[in-house]
Amino acid sequence: MDFSKTDTQRMVSAQLREYIDENVVGETENWDSGENFPEKVYQDLVKMGIIGTLLPEELDGQGFGIHTGGIIMEELGRGDVGLANVVHNQILGNVTLSEHGNEMHKEIAAANARGENKLSFGLTEPDHGSDARAIETYAEKDGDEWVINGEKIAITSSQYADYNITFCRLGDSKDFRAFLVPLDAPGVEVLPYHAIGTAIDGWGQIFFDDVRVPEENMVSEKDAFKIAMETFDYTRPWIGYLCIGCAQKTVEQTIEYIKERETFGKPVATNQGPQFQVAEMLTKLDVARLKCDEVCWRLENGMDHTKDAAMSKWYSAEVSFQVVKECTVLHGHYGYSQESGIGQRFSDIMGNVIADGTPQILKLIIARETFGREYM
């Protein structure tokens, strides 16, 4: 296994890091999902081809692989977890449309890569987060249209998205389908769902009350539950990468701070305790990154990866959260202030410990893949 970066990956990583350092780091304190959404930064990322990372060139994408996408997520995470989440969500949406949809869906995916629309991914419901098979939102056929009723919650980008890829059951059956629903359609209501971090995520609740969409808006005849689960196999290491990026930047900032900060007449960094903490944090982040690299390598080589994807997301998010917490403490009271930026990262990264599978669910997947379903 060779996880070294290609020339293209090094170029993309360097260009994106330079942009993030100049335009994102230290600039996010007042960002939000409304008037202060960083639209210029978002459109700059569009121009750099980041939103079309996985789309083929014929759909105005870059045609990059899963590993390159992960490298991009890490660089975005170094700047702002919320920004990384938004980009991650757009790629998730346009790939779903391009790989499973019809020509109309493909054009909307291409328009998304061009920055002409924003997408949201509607799976989670109030009573059904981890248990996605039990979702209650349903669609019923009425002539040439489908009528959708139900509710989605904690949907990233929904507050400013143009479309939602809405996962439904057909009537009261166990058949799953996904529909592309314009969020300005009659019967759709979007309400903000406030988080303690990631202010630009655009989290929201979406209510569907007899929402009508034409037949062509069904994304695929394929079981949409399988579509959703397949996406997790690459979005999980990507979440791992963006968490690692956030934690890595925080460690680097902490190293510089404790080299300058003096206590009892000498820099904090001269004490063995902080030195050992930093050594442990850097080691754990390297291990987490290598696991994410392995998952992407497995995906790109058509190998089994479900267990490894669960491992990568659980371990990376958990380790990164703990690293940011330790860095907050090493900064003392300053780390807990808004001015440091560390406190914001501490709140931001917590959401990704939960997203795309809680630690408990991920451990169940690891156990299932290890022992077999008959033991679950």
C-alpha positions in Angstrom: 0.0 0.0 0.0 1.4 3.4 -1.0 -0.5 6.4 0.4 2.0 9.0 -0.7 0.4 11.9 -2.6 0.5 12.1 -6.3 1.8 15.3 -8.0 -1.9 16.3 -8.6 -2.8 15.7 -5.0 0.2 17.7 -3.7 -0.8 20.6 -6.0 -4.4 20.6 -5.0 -3.4 20.3 -1.3 -0.9 23.2 -1.5 -3.2 25.5 -3.4 -6.1 24.9 -1.1 -4.0 25.3 2.0 -2.7 28.6 0.8 -6.2 29.8 0.1 -7.6 28.5 3.4 -4.8 30.2 5.4 -5.3 33.5 3.7 -9.1 33.6 3.5 -10.6 31.3 6.2 -8.4 30.8 9.2 -9.2 33.6 11.7 -12.1 34.9 9.6 -15.0 32.7 10.7 -16.1 34.1 14.0 -19.1 36.0 12.5 -20.0 33.5 9.8 -23.6 32.1 9.9 -26.2 30.4 7.7 -27.9 33.7 6.9 -26.7 37.1 5.7 -23.2 36.3 6.9 -22.8 33.1 4.9 -19.4 33.2 3.3 -20.7 33.1 -0.3 -17.5 34.6 -1.8 -15.4 31.9 -0.1 -17.9 29.3 -1.3 -17.8 30.6 -4.9 -14.0 30.7 -4.8 -14.1 27.0 -4.0 -16.4 26.5 -6.9 -13.9 28.2 -9.2 -11.2 25.9 -7.8 -13.3 22.9 -8.8 -13.7 21.7 -5.2 -17.5 21.3 -5.3 -17.2 19.1 -8.4 -14.4 17.0 -6.9 -15.9 13.6 -7.7 -18.0 14.5 -10.8 -16.7 13.6 -14.2 -15.4 16.3 -16.5 -18.5 16.0 -18.7 -20.6 17.2 -15.7 -18.2 20.1 -15.1 -16.3 18.1 -12.4 -12.7 17.3 -11.7 -12.9 13.5 -11.9 -10.8 13.2 -8.8 -10.7 10.0 -6.8 -11.9 9.3 -3.2 -8.5 9.8 -1.7 -8.0 13.2 -3.4 -11.4 14.1 -2.0 -10.2 13.1 1.5 -7.1 15.3 1.2 -9.4 18.2 0.2 -11.6 17.5 3.3 -8.5 17.6 5.5 -7.4 21.0 4.1 -10.9 22.4 4.5 -11.1 21.1 8.1 -7.9 23.0 8.9 -9.8 26.2 8.1 -13.3 25.6 9.4 -15.3 22.5 10.2 -18.6 24.1 9.1 -17.2 25.0 5.7 -15.9 21.5 5.3 -19.3 20.1 6.2 -21.0 22.3 3.7 -18.7 21.3 0.8 -18.9 17.6 1.9 -22.7 17.8 1.8 -22.7 19.3 -1.7 -20.4 16.6 -3.1 -22.5 13.9 -1.4 -25.6 15.4 -3.1 -24.1 15.9 -6.6 -22.5 12.4 -6.7 -25.8 10.8 -5.6 -27.6 12.6 -8.5 -25.0 11.9 -11.1 -24.5 8.2 -10.3 -28.1 7.3 -9.8 -30.3 9.9 -11.5 -31.6 10.7 -14.9 -30.4 13.4 -17.3 -32.3 16.1 -15.4 -30.6 15.1 -12.2 -27.2 15.0 -13.9 -27.6 18.6 -15.1 -28.6 19.7 -11.6 -25.5 18.0 -10.3 -23.4 19.8 -12.9 -25.0 23.1 -12.0 -24.2 22.4 -8.4 -20.5 22.0 -9.4 -20.7 25.3 -11.2 -22.1 27.0 -8.0 -25.5 27.6 -9.5 -27.5 25.8 -6.9 -27.0 24.2 -3.4 -28.2 20.7 -2.4 -29.2 19.0 0.9 -29.4 15.3 1.8 -32.6 14.4 3.6 -32.3 11.1 5.5 -32.4 11.8 9.3 -35.8 12.1 11.0 -36.8 13.1 14.6 -37.2 9.5 15.7 -34.9 7.8 13.2 -31.3 8.8 13.1 -29.2 5.7 13.4 -32.2 3.5 12.5 -32.6 4.8 9.0 -34.6 1.7 7.9 -37.5 2.9 10.0 -38.0 6.4 8.4 -41.6 7.4 8.3 -41.6 10.1 5.5 -43.5 8.5 2.6 -44.4 9.1 -1.0 -47.6 7.9 -2.7 -48.3 7.9 -6.4 -51.1 10.1 -7.7 -51.3 10.0 -11.5 -48.1 11.3 -12.9 -46.9 12.7 -9.6 -45.7 11.6 -6.2 -47.1 13.1 -3.1 -44.7 13.3 -0.2 -45.5 13.7 3.5 -43.2 13.6 6.5 -40.4 15.4 8.3 -36.6 15.5 8.2 -34.4 17.0 10.9 -30.8 18.1 11.3 -30.4 18.4 7.6 -27.1 20.2 6.6 -27.5 23.1 4.1 -31.3 23.0 4.2 -31.7 26.6 5.3 -30.2 27.8 2.0 -30.4 24.8 -0.3 -32.4 24.8 -3.5 -33.1 21.1 -3.5 -33.4 18.3 -1.0 -32.7 14.7 -1.9 -35.5 13.3 0.2 -35.5 9.6 1.3 -39.0 8.1 1.5 -40.7 4.8 1.8 -43.3 4.1 -0.8 -46.7 4.2 0.9 -46.5 1.9 4.0 -44.1 -0.5 2.3 -40.5 -1.2 3.1 -39.4 0.0 -0.4 -37.1 3.0 -0.2 -36.8 5.7 -2.9 -35.1 9.1 -3.1 -36.8 12.1 -4.7 -35.3 15.4 -5.7 -37.6 18.0 -4.0 -37.3 21.7 -4.8 -37.4 23.4 -1.4 -39.6 26.2 -2.7 -42.3 23.8 -3.7 -45.8 24.2 -2.2 -46.1 22.3 1.0 -42.4 22.5 2.0 -41.4 24.4 5.1 -37.9 24.7 6.3 -37.1 25.8 9.9 -33.7 26.4 11.4 -32.3 23.8 13.7 -29.7 25.4 15.8 -26.4 23.7 16.7 -23.8 24.6 19.3 -21.2 24.8 16.6 -20.6 24.9 12.8 -22.7 28.1 12.4 -22.7 27.9 8.6 -24.0 24.4 8.3 -27.5 25.6 7.6 -29.0 22.9 9.8 -32.7 22.7 9.5 -36.0 20.8 9.8 -37.9 20.2 6.6 -41.6 19.5 6.7 -43.4 18.0 3.7 -47.2 18.5 3.6 -48.7 16.9 0.5 -45.7 18.0 -1.6 -46.1 17.1 -5.2 -43.2 16.2 -7.5 -43.3 14.8 -11.0 -42.4 11.2 -11.8 -39.0 12.2 -13.2 -38.0 13.5 -9.8 -37.5 10.0 -8.5 -33.7 9.7 -8.4 -33.5 5.9 -9.0 -35.5 2.7 -9.2 -32.7 1.2 -7.0 -33.4 0.7 -3.3 -32.5 4.1 -1.9 -31.5 2.7 1.5 -28.6 1.0 -0.3 -27.7 4.2 -2.0 -27.5 6.0 1.3 -25.5 3.2 3.0 -23.0 3.2 0.0 -22.4 6.9 0.4 -21.4 6.4 4.0 -18.5 4.2 2.9 -16.7 7.2 1.6 -18.2 10.0 3.6 -17.1 8.4 6.8 -13.4 8.5 6.1 -14.0 12.0 4.7 -15.4 13.1 8.0 -12.4 11.5 9.6 -10.1 13.6 7.4 -11.9 16.9 8.1 -11.8 16.2 11.8 -8.1 15.4 11.6 -7.5 18.7 9.7 -9.2 20.6 12.4 -7.2 18.9 15.2 -3.9 19.1 13.3 -4.3 22.9 12.8 -5.1 23.2 16.5 -2.0 21.3 17.6 0.2 23.4 15.4 -1.4 26.6 16.9 -0.9 25.1 20.4 2.8 24.3 19.7 3.5 27.9 18.8 1.5 29.2 21.8 3.3 27.1 24.4 6.7 28.0 23.0 5.9 31.6 23.6 3.7 31.4 26.7 5.8 31.6 29.9 5.0 30.3 33.4 7.4 30.4 36.3 9.9 32.2 34.2 10.2 29.8 31.3 8.2 28.7 28.2 5.4 26.2 28.9 7.0 24.0 26.1 10.0 23.4 28.2 7.9 21.2 30.5 7.9 17.5 29.9 4.2 17.2 30.5 3.1 19.4 27.5 5.9 17.9 25.4 4.5 14.4 26.0 0.9 15.5 25.3 1.9 17.0 22.0 3.8 13.8 21.1 0.8 11.7 21.9 -1.6 13.9 20.0 0.6 14.0 16.8 1.0 10.2 16.9 -2.7 9.6 17.3 -3.6 12.0 14.4 -1.0 10.2 12.2 -2.5 6.9 13.0 -6.1 8.2 12.3 -5.0 9.7 9.0 -3.4 6.4 7.9 -6.6 4.5 8.6 -8.5 7.0 6.5 -5.9 6.6 3.7 -6.4 2.8 3.9 -10.1 3.1 3.5 -9.8 5.3 0.4 -7.2 2.9 -1.0 -9.6 0.0 -0.4 -12.5 1.9 -2.1 -10.4 2.8 -5.1 -9.2 -0.8 -5.5 -12.6 -2.4 -5.2 -11.8 -4.1 -1.9 -14.0 -4.7 1.2 -14.1 -1.5 3.2 -17.3 -1.2 5.3 -15.7 -2.2 8.6 -12.6 -0.1 7.9 -14.8 2.9 7.0 -16.6 2.6 10.3 -13.2 2.3 12.1 -11.8 5.4 10.3 -14.7 7.7 11.2 -15.1 6.5 14.8 -11.5 6.7 15.6 -10.6 9.9 13.7 -13.5 11.9 15.1 -13.0 10.7 18.6 -9.3 11.3 18.6 -9.6 14.7 17.0 -12.2 15.8 19.5 -9.9 14.7 22.4 -7.0 16.5 20.8 -8.9 19.8 20.4 -10.0 19.4 24.0 -6.5 18.9 25.3 -5.2 21.9 23.2 -8.0 24.0 24.7 -6.7 23.2 28.2 -3.0 23.8 27.2 -4.0 27.3 26.1 -5.5 28.0 29.6 -8.3 30.5 29.9 -7.3 32.0 26.5 -8.2 28.7 24.8 -11.7 29.0 26.2 -12.1 32.5 24.8 -13.7 33.3 21.5 -10.5 35.2 20.5 -8.4 32.1 20.3 -10.6 30.2 17.8 -9.9 27.0 19.7 -13.2 27.1 21.6 -15.1 27.4 18.3 -13.3 24.3 16.9 -14.1 22.4 20.1 -17.8 23.1 19.5 -17.6 22.5 15.8 -15.9 19.1 15.9 -18.3 17.6 18.4 -21.1 17.4 15.8 -18.9 15.2 13.6 -18.5 12.7 16.4 -22.3 12.1 15.9 -22.7 12.7 12.1 -22.8 9.7 9.7 -22.9 7.2 12.6 -22.6 7.6 16.3 -19.7 5.8 18.0 -22.1 3.2 19.2 -23.4 2.5 15.7 -19.9 2.4 14.2 -18.8 -0.1 16.8 -21.8 -2.2 16.0 -20.8 -2.2 12.3 -17.3 -3.2 13.2 -18.6 -6.0 15.4 -21.1 -7.2 12.8 -18.4 -7.3 10.1 -16.1 -9.2 12.5 -18.4 -11.8 14.1 -21.1 -12.0 11.4 -24.7 -11.0 11.4 -25.8 -14.2 13.1 -24.1 -12.9 16.3 -25.8 -9.5 16.3 
